[in-house]
């Protein structure tokens, strides 16, 4: 069976906060993408999530949640004495703000066992990771994860990378930039976001972002830009793909991740890069109309 394998960190999400009442959920960029890939890929595809969880109650509940929603848990490592990271969302000045607790996050240790990573990626058709997947790891562990992805590529996997730059997770912009560049060299497909890239690398336009990643070895680049058109650059096609007008935004959380999942699912089913980007915009338009990063699969039909 074909396999989509995503690696990274999923956190406990506490949202709401009205009258001091919060709703517990789960979210994380690479988990979000796996969630939407699972929704859009045919049933014969396996979608596996690679991470590390703790030996606590909430780690078990999180793994059960993945399994109940069709996301494979066979390659989740257990780290004794650790637990999932947590973040809370609050509203301030009309915008969402996030407070994170990652000090005890088990996912920071997911690359300590290289053999487990190699096994997780073995036979993968798509291997997906992000800048956050790297940022949460210690420097040597980043190298282990990149080596595992390199071996996956040698084994026939299409390696996909979303740089997803988050400066707060890195020791400096220089370290972030050099690590993103090293990771991008491995990738067949890169799915960056224009404002992030402009802030870190000084790119003047989405086209400039795409050209830089192509020059680093990517075969296919899709530059997301929020509600603006995405720029697609691939061997067979180049151009901007705009979302259909009229989408109502209730909560933009997870929109870019859903775009990624839908895009990769469409490409896996034979759509062209431009048509896949249109499908990705369509799914993201549904996602921003719901609260939370993970929209239930049954609500994604249209």
URTA-V488926 format. One record per residue. N is the residue number from 1. RES is the residue in three letters. PSI is psi in radians with two decimals (* if undefined). OMEGA is omega in radians with two decimals (999 if undefined). BURIAL is + if it has 24 or more other ideal C-beta (glycine too) atoms within 12 Angstrom, else -. Layout:
BEGIN
n=N res=RES psi=PSI omega=OMEGA burial=BURIAL
n=N res=RES psi=PSI omega=OMEGA burial=BURIAL
END
This chain:
BEGIN
n=1 res=UNK psi=2.46 omega=3.08 burial=-
n=2 res=UNK psi=2.62 omega=-3.04 burial=+
n=3 res=UNK psi=2.35 omega=2.96 burial=+
n=4 res=UNK psi=2.10 omega=-3.09 burial=+
n=5 res=UNK psi=2.16 omega=-3.14 burial=+
n=6 res=UNK psi=2.43 omega=-3.09 burial=+
n=7 res=UNK psi=2.37 omega=3.12 burial=+
n=8 res=UNK psi=-2.62 omega=-3.07 burial=+
n=9 res=UNK psi=2.31 omega=2.93 burial=+
n=10 res=UNK psi=2.42 omega=-3.09 burial=+
n=11 res=UNK psi=2.81 omega=2.95 burial=+
n=12 res=UNK psi=2.26 omega=3.13 burial=+
n=13 res=UNK psi=2.21 omega=3.04 burial=+
n=14 res=UNK psi=1.92 omega=-3.07 burial=+
n=15 res=UNK psi=2.91 omega=-3.12 burial=+
n=16 res=UNK psi=-1.81 omega=3.07 burial=-
n=17 res=UNK psi=-0.09 omega=3.12 burial=-
n=18 res=UNK psi=2.24 omega=-3.12 burial=-
n=19 res=UNK psi=0.50 omega=3.11 burial=-
n=20 res=UNK psi=0.18 omega=-3.13 burial=-
n=21 res=UNK psi=2.22 omega=-3.12 burial=-
n=22 res=UNK psi=2.66 omega=3.11 burial=-
n=23 res=UNK psi=2.27 omega=3.13 burial=-
n=24 res=UNK psi=2.29 omega=3.06 burial=-
n=25 res=UNK psi=-2.98 omega=-3.14 burial=+
n=26 res=UNK psi=2.50 omega=3.12 burial=+
n=27 res=UNK psi=2.78 omega=3.12 burial=+
n=28 res=UNK psi=2.48 omega=-2.93 burial=+
n=29 res=UNK psi=-0.81 omega=-3.09 burial=+
n=30 res=UNK psi=-0.51 omega=3.03 burial=+
n=31 res=UNK psi=-0.72 omega=3.11 burial=+
n=32 res=UNK psi=-0.79 omega=3.14 burial=+
n=33 res=UNK psi=-0.73 omega=3.08 burial=+
n=34 res=UNK psi=-0.69 omega=3.13 burial=+
n=35 res=UNK psi=-0.83 omega=-3.09 burial=+
n=36 res=UNK psi=-0.52 omega=3.01 burial=+
n=37 res=UNK psi=-0.73 omega=3.11 burial=+
n=38 res=UNK psi=-0.70 omega=-3.12 burial=+
n=39 res=UNK psi=-0.56 omega=-2.99 burial=+
n=40 res=UNK psi=-0.28 omega=3.13 burial=+
n=41 res=UNK psi=2.66 omega=3.05 burial=+
n=42 res=UNK psi=2.77 omega=-3.07 burial=-
n=43 res=UNK psi=-0.49 omega=-3.08 burial=-
n=44 res=UNK psi=-0.20 omega=3.06 burial=-
n=45 res=UNK psi=2.41 omega=2.92 burial=+
n=46 res=UNK psi=2.41 omega=3.04 burial=+
n=47 res=UNK psi=2.00 omega=-3.09 burial=+
n=48 res=UNK psi=2.52 omega=3.08 burial=+
n=49 res=UNK psi=2.27 omega=-3.12 burial=+
n=50 res=UNK psi=2.09 omega=3.13 burial=+
n=51 res=UNK psi=-2.99 omega=2.98 burial=+
n=52 res=UNK psi=2.43 omega=3.07 burial=+
n=53 res=UNK psi=2.97 omega=-3.12 burial=+
n=54 res=UNK psi=-2.91 omega=3.13 burial=+
n=55 res=UNK psi=0.45 omega=-3.08 burial=-
n=56 res=UNK psi=3.03 omega=-3.13 burial=-
n=57 res=UNK psi=-0.78 omega=-3.02 burial=-
n=58 res=UNK psi=-0.53 omega=3.03 burial=+
n=59 res=UNK psi=-0.77 omega=3.11 burial=+
n=60 res=UNK psi=-0.72 omega=3.12 burial=-
n=61 res=UNK psi=-0.64 omega=3.11 burial=-
n=62 res=UNK psi=-0.80 omega=3.12 burial=+
n=63 res=UNK psi=-0.69 omega=3.09 burial=+
n=64 res=UNK psi=-0.69 omega=3.12 burial=-
n=65 res=UNK psi=-0.78 omega=3.09 burial=+
n=66 res=UNK psi=-0.91 omega=-3.06 burial=+
n=67 res=UNK psi=-0.73 omega=-3.13 burial=-
n=68 res=UNK psi=-0.35 omega=-3.10 burial=-
n=69 res=UNK psi=0.40 omega=2.98 burial=+
n=70 res=UNK psi=0.31 omega=3.11 burial=+
n=71 res=UNK psi=2.12 omega=-3.02 burial=+
n=72 res=UNK psi=2.46 omega=-3.08 burial=+
n=73 res=UNK psi=0.15 omega=-3.05 burial=+
n=74 res=UNK psi=-0.36 omega=-3.07 burial=-
n=75 res=UNK psi=0.42 omega=3.04 burial=+
n=76 res=UNK psi=2.13 omega=3.12 burial=+
n=77 res=UNK psi=2.68 omega=3.09 burial=+
n=78 res=UNK psi=2.22 omega=-3.14 burial=+
n=79 res=UNK psi=2.00 omega=-3.09 burial=+
n=80 res=UNK psi=2.41 omega=3.07 burial=-
n=81 res=UNK psi=0.00 omega=3.12 burial=-
n=82 res=UNK psi=3.03 omega=-3.14 burial=+
n=83 res=UNK psi=2.98 omega=3.10 burial=+
n=84 res=UNK psi=2.67 omega=2.96 burial=+
n=85 res=UNK psi=2.87 omega=-3.10 burial=+
n=86 res=UNK psi=2.52 omega=2.97 burial=+
n=87 res=UNK psi=2.67 omega=3.11 burial=+
n=88 res=UNK psi=2.52 omega=3.13 burial=+
n=89 res=UNK psi=2.31 omega=3.02 burial=+
n=90 res=UNK psi=2.68 omega=3.13 burial=-
n=91 res=UNK psi=2.36 omega=3.09 burial=-
n=92 res=UNK psi=2.24 omega=3.14 burial=-
n=93 res=UNK psi=0.66 omega=3.08 burial=-
n=94 res=UNK psi=0.22 omega=-3.12 burial=-
n=95 res=UNK psi=2.81 omega=3.12 burial=-
n=96 res=UNK psi=2.40 omega=3.09 burial=+
n=97 res=UNK psi=2.62 omega=-3.00 burial=-
n=98 res=UNK psi=2.38 omega=3.01 burial=+
n=99 res=UNK psi=2.22 omega=-2.99 burial=-
n=100 res=UNK psi=2.57 omega=2.96 burial=+
n=101 res=UNK psi=1.87 omega=-3.07 burial=-
n=102 res=UNK psi=0.01 omega=-3.00 burial=+
n=103 res=UNK psi=-0.58 omega=-3.12 burial=-
n=104 res=UNK psi=0.26 omega=-3.05 burial=+
n=105 res=UNK psi=2.14 omega=3.10 burial=+
n=106 res=UNK psi=-0.52 omega=-3.08 burial=+
n=107 res=UNK psi=-0.39 omega=3.11 burial=+
n=108 res=UNK psi=-0.22 omega=-3.10 burial=+
n=109 res=UNK psi=0.26 omega=-3.04 burial=+
n=110 res=UNK psi=-0.26 omega=-3.13 burial=+
n=111 res=UNK psi=0.25 omega=-3.13 burial=+
n=112 res=UNK psi=-0.38 omega=3.14 burial=-
n=113 res=UNK psi=1.60 omega=-3.09 burial=-
n=114 res=UNK psi=-0.65 omega=-3.12 burial=-
n=115 res=UNK psi=-0.64 omega=3.10 burial=-
n=116 res=UNK psi=-0.65 omega=3.09 burial=+
n=117 res=UNK psi=-0.77 omega=-3.14 burial=+
n=118 res=UNK psi=-0.76 omega=-3.14 burial=+
n=119 res=UNK psi=-0.68 omega=-3.11 burial=-
n=120 res=UNK psi=-0.67 omega=-3.08 burial=+
n=121 res=UNK psi=-0.17 omega=-3.08 burial=+
n=122 res=UNK psi=2.21 omega=3.13 burial=+
n=123 res=UNK psi=0.09 omega=-3.14 burial=-
n=124 res=UNK psi=2.48 omega=3.01 burial=+
n=125 res=UNK psi=-0.63 omega=3.05 burial=+
n=126 res=UNK psi=2.23 omega=3.09 burial=+
n=127 res=UNK psi=2.04 omega=-2.98 burial=+
n=128 res=UNK psi=2.35 omega=3.07 burial=+
n=129 res=UNK psi=3.03 omega=-3.07 burial=+
n=130 res=UNK psi=3.02 omega=3.06 burial=+
n=131 res=UNK psi=-0.54 omega=3.10 burial=+
n=132 res=UNK psi=-0.64 omega=3.07 burial=+
n=133 res=UNK psi=-0.65 omega=-3.14 burial=+
n=134 res=UNK psi=-0.68 omega=-3.01 burial=+
n=135 res=UNK psi=-0.59 omega=-3.07 burial=+
n=136 res=UNK psi=-0.18 omega=-3.09 burial=+
n=137 res=UNK psi=2.72 omega=2.96 burial=+
n=138 res=UNK psi=2.76 omega=-3.00 burial=-
n=139 res=UNK psi=-0.81 omega=-3.12 burial=-
n=140 res=UNK psi=-0.61 omega=3.13 burial=-
n=141 res=UNK psi=-0.56 omega=3.06 burial=+
n=142 res=UNK psi=-0.73 omega=3.11 burial=+
n=143 res=UNK psi=-0.66 omega=3.12 burial=-
n=144 res=UNK psi=-0.71 omega=3.12 burial=+
n=145 res=UNK psi=-0.75 omega=3.13 burial=+
n=146 res=UNK psi=-0.63 omega=3.09 burial=+
n=147 res=UNK psi=-0.72 omega=3.12 burial=-
n=148 res=UNK psi=-0.69 omega=3.11 burial=+
n=149 res=UNK psi=-0.62 omega=3.08 burial=+
n=150 res=UNK psi=-0.76 omega=3.11 burial=+
n=151 res=UNK psi=-0.63 omega=3.08 burial=+
n=152 res=UNK psi=-0.71 omega=3.12 burial=+
n=153 res=UNK psi=-0.73 omega=3.09 burial=+
n=154 res=UNK psi=-0.50 omega=3.13 burial=-
n=155 res=UNK psi=0.03 omega=3.07 burial=-
n=156 res=UNK psi=0.00 omega=3.14 burial=-
n=157 res=UNK psi=2.57 omega=2.97 burial=+
n=158 res=UNK psi=1.96 omega=-3.05 burial=+
n=159 res=UNK psi=2.23 omega=-3.08 burial=+
n=160 res=UNK psi=2.35 omega=-3.03 burial=+
n=161 res=UNK psi=2.21 omega=2.93 burial=+
n=162 res=UNK psi=1.95 omega=-3.08 burial=+
n=163 res=UNK psi=-0.62 omega=3.01 burial=+
n=164 res=UNK psi=1.06 omega=-3.07 burial=+
n=165 res=UNK psi=2.20 omega=3.08 burial=+
n=166 res=UNK psi=1.62 omega=-3.01 burial=+
n=167 res=UNK psi=-0.57 omega=-3.10 burial=-
n=168 res=UNK psi=-0.35 omega=-3.11 burial=-
n=169 res=UNK psi=-0.14 omega=-3.03 burial=+
n=170 res=UNK psi=2.71 omega=3.13 burial=+
n=171 res=UNK psi=-0.46 omega=3.12 burial=-
n=172 res=UNK psi=2.76 omega=3.05 burial=-
n=173 res=UNK psi=-0.58 omega=-3.13 burial=-
n=174 res=UNK psi=-0.77 omega=3.12 burial=-
n=175 res=UNK psi=-0.76 omega=3.11 burial=-
n=176 res=UNK psi=-0.85 omega=-3.10 burial=+
n=177 res=UNK psi=-0.75 omega=-3.12 burial=+
n=178 res=UNK psi=-0.64 omega=3.13 burial=-
n=179 res=UNK psi=-0.73 omega=3.09 burial=+
n=180 res=UNK psi=-0.75 omega=3.14 burial=+
n=181 res=UNK psi=-0.77 omega=3.13 burial=+
n=182 res=UNK psi=-0.68 omega=3.13 burial=+
n=183 res=UNK psi=-0.70 omega=-3.09 burial=+
n=184 res=UNK psi=-0.53 omega=3.13 burial=+
n=185 res=UNK psi=-0.52 omega=-3.14 burial=+
n=186 res=UNK psi=-0.35 omega=-2.89 burial=+
n=187 res=UNK psi=2.44 omega=2.96 burial=+
n=188 res=UNK psi=-0.64 omega=-3.11 burial=+
n=189 res=UNK psi=2.33 omega=3.08 burial=+
n=190 res=UNK psi=2.38 omega=-3.06 burial=+
n=191 res=UNK psi=1.22 omega=-3.07 burial=+
n=192 res=UNK psi=3.02 omega=3.09 burial=+
n=193 res=UNK psi=2.23 omega=-2.96 burial=+
n=194 res=UNK psi=-0.88 omega=-3.11 burial=+
n=195 res=UNK psi=-0.64 omega=3.10 burial=-
n=196 res=UNK psi=-0.78 omega=-3.11 burial=+
n=197 res=UNK psi=-0.69 omega=3.12 burial=+
n=198 res=UNK psi=-0.72 omega=-3.13 burial=-
n=199 res=UNK psi=-0.67 omega=-3.07 burial=-
n=200 res=UNK psi=-0.80 omega=-3.01 burial=+
n=201 res=UNK psi=-0.13 omega=3.10 burial=+
n=202 res=UNK psi=0.36 omega=-3.14 burial=-
n=203 res=UNK psi=2.42 omega=-3.07 burial=+
n=204 res=UNK psi=-0.33 omega=-3.04 burial=-
n=205 res=UNK psi=2.85 omega=3.03 burial=-
n=206 res=UNK psi=-0.62 omega=3.11 burial=+
n=207 res=UNK psi=-0.68 omega=3.13 burial=+
n=208 res=UNK psi=-0.65 omega=3.07 burial=-
n=209 res=UNK psi=-0.85 omega=-3.11 burial=+
n=210 res=UNK psi=-0.77 omega=-3.12 burial=+
n=211 res=UNK psi=-0.67 omega=3.13 burial=-
n=212 res=UNK psi=-0.81 omega=-3.13 burial=+
n=213 res=UNK psi=-0.59 omega=3.05 burial=+
n=214 res=UNK psi=-0.68 omega=3.14 burial=+
n=215 res=UNK psi=-0.41 omega=3.10 burial=-
n=216 res=UNK psi=-0.03 omega=3.02 burial=+
n=217 res=UNK psi=-0.10 omega=3.12 burial=-
n=218 res=UNK psi=2.56 omega=3.07 burial=+
n=219 res=UNK psi=-0.37 omega=-3.00 burial=+
n=220 res=UNK psi=2.25 omega=-3.13 burial=+
n=221 res=UNK psi=2.31 omega=3.02 burial=+
n=222 res=UNK psi=2.04 omega=-3.09 burial=+
n=223 res=UNK psi=1.91 omega=3.11 burial=+
n=224 res=UNK psi=2.67 omega=-3.12 burial=+
n=225 res=UNK psi=0.86 omega=3.13 burial=+
n=226 res=UNK psi=-2.25 omega=-3.13 burial=-
n=227 res=UNK psi=-0.10 omega=3.11 burial=+
n=228 res=UNK psi=2.88 omega=3.12 burial=-
n=229 res=UNK psi=2.52 omega=3.02 burial=+
n=230 res=UNK psi=2.55 omega=3.10 burial=+
n=231 res=UNK psi=2.18 omega=-3.11 burial=+
n=232 res=UNK psi=2.26 omega=3.08 burial=+
n=233 res=UNK psi=1.96 omega=3.13 burial=+
n=234 res=UNK psi=3.02 omega=-3.09 burial=+
n=235 res=UNK psi=-0.75 omega=-3.01 burial=-
n=236 res=UNK psi=-0.13 omega=-3.06 burial=-
n=237 res=UNK psi=2.63 omega=3.04 burial=-
n=238 res=UNK psi=2.54 omega=3.07 burial=+
n=239 res=UNK psi=2.94 omega=3.09 burial=-
n=240 res=UNK psi=2.47 omega=3.08 burial=+
n=241 res=UNK psi=2.02 omega=-3.08 burial=+
n=242 res=UNK psi=2.56 omega=3.02 burial=-
n=243 res=UNK psi=2.68 omega=3.07 burial=+
n=244 res=UNK psi=2.45 omega=-3.11 burial=-
n=245 res=UNK psi=2.80 omega=3.01 burial=-
n=246 res=UNK psi=-0.06 omega=-3.14 burial=-
n=247 res=UNK psi=2.33 omega=3.13 burial=-
n=248 res=UNK psi=2.19 omega=-3.11 burial=-
n=249 res=UNK psi=2.02 omega=3.03 burial=-
n=250 res=UNK psi=-0.69 omega=-3.10 burial=-
n=251 res=UNK psi=1.97 omega=-3.10 burial=+
n=252 res=UNK psi=-0.01 omega=-3.11 burial=+
n=253 res=UNK psi=2.25 omega=3.08 burial=+
n=254 res=UNK psi=0.03 omega=-3.08 burial=+
n=255 res=UNK psi=-0.82 omega=3.13 burial=+
n=256 res=UNK psi=-0.64 omega=3.11 burial=+
n=257 res=UNK psi=-0.68 omega=3.11 burial=+
n=258 res=UNK psi=-0.66 omega=3.04 burial=+
n=259 res=UNK psi=-0.84 omega=-3.13 burial=+
n=260 res=UNK psi=-0.84 omega=-3.11 burial=+
n=261 res=UNK psi=-0.76 omega=-3.14 burial=+
n=262 res=UNK psi=-0.68 omega=3.13 burial=+
n=263 res=UNK psi=-0.84 omega=-3.10 burial=+
n=264 res=UNK psi=-0.64 omega=3.09 burial=+
n=265 res=UNK psi=-0.71 omega=3.13 burial=+
n=266 res=UNK psi=-0.72 omega=3.11 burial=+
n=267 res=UNK psi=-0.68 omega=3.14 burial=+
n=268 res=UNK psi=-0.42 omega=3.14 burial=+
n=269 res=UNK psi=0.22 omega=2.97 burial=-
n=270 res=UNK psi=0.03 omega=3.11 burial=-
n=271 res=UNK psi=2.66 omega=3.08 burial=+
n=272 res=UNK psi=2.82 omega=3.11 burial=-
n=273 res=UNK psi=-0.72 omega=-3.13 burial=+
n=274 res=UNK psi=-0.75 omega=3.11 burial=+
n=275 res=UNK psi=-0.62 omega=3.11 burial=-
n=276 res=UNK psi=-0.66 omega=3.10 burial=+
n=277 res=UNK psi=-0.65 omega=3.08 burial=+
n=278 res=UNK psi=-0.73 omega=3.07 burial=+
n=279 res=UNK psi=-0.66 omega=-3.14 burial=+
n=280 res=UNK psi=-0.74 omega=3.07 burial=+
n=281 res=UNK psi=-0.72 omega=-3.10 burial=+
n=282 res=UNK psi=-0.72 omega=3.12 burial=+
n=283 res=UNK psi=-0.74 omega=3.13 burial=+
n=284 res=UNK psi=-0.60 omega=3.11 burial=+
n=285 res=UNK psi=-0.60 omega=3.07 burial=+
n=286 res=UNK psi=-0.76 omega=-3.06 burial=+
n=287 res=UNK psi=-0.72 omega=-3.11 burial=+
n=288 res=UNK psi=-0.19 omega=3.09 burial=+
n=289 res=UNK psi=0.04 omega=3.14 burial=+
n=290 res=UNK psi=2.71 omega=3.09 burial=+
n=291 res=UNK psi=2.44 omega=3.08 burial=+
n=292 res=UNK psi=2.78 omega=-3.10 burial=+
n=293 res=UNK psi=-0.53 omega=-3.04 burial=+
n=294 res=UNK psi=1.83 omega=3.07 burial=+
n=295 res=UNK psi=2.27 omega=3.13 burial=+
n=296 res=UNK psi=2.45 omega=-3.06 burial=-
n=297 res=UNK psi=-0.58 omega=-3.09 burial=+
n=298 res=UNK psi=-0.22 omega=3.12 burial=-
n=299 res=UNK psi=0.12 omega=-3.05 burial=-
n=300 res=UNK psi=0.12 omega=-3.09 burial=+
n=301 res=UNK psi=-0.34 omega=3.13 burial=-
n=302 res=UNK psi=* omega=999 burial=-
END
